[in-house]
């Protein structure tokens, strides 16, 4: 069943080109590294990134994590841990929008990871790819790879 979006694409961009946009970023770790998906939609097509998306009006952050993880990764989130936030000045500098992402580690989930049509593929990374937002690289280096090493 297709998910119903509360805003048309035009309404979405009219709003979020004028105000900060709150997002959630989903971090899943394993012995293989951290999970990233390769975007197959604009903006930022062909870039690796943390799965995530916009928080809806009056939506609890953990509910947004659950909704987005189900939509983008086909998993049911059972546990999360707040890791911090990621600001994206590069988006604003490139004329996109001004997102601020609240990063959650998924500590427990059920189901098998499978990307949706927004991503070409997913992968596990111990060394982060070049084709990735610098802000996400910096955040992961500071919180996941340094404070909680995968190696």
Buried (B, 14 or more C-beta within 10 A) or exposed (E): EEEEEEBEEEEBBEEBEEEEBBBBBBBBBEEEBBBBBBBBEEEBEEBBBBBBBBBBEEEEBBBBBBBBBBEBBEBEBEEBEEBEEBBBEEBBEEEBBBBEBBBBBBEEBEEEBEBBEBBEEBBBBEEBEEEBBEBBBEBBEEBBBEEEEBE
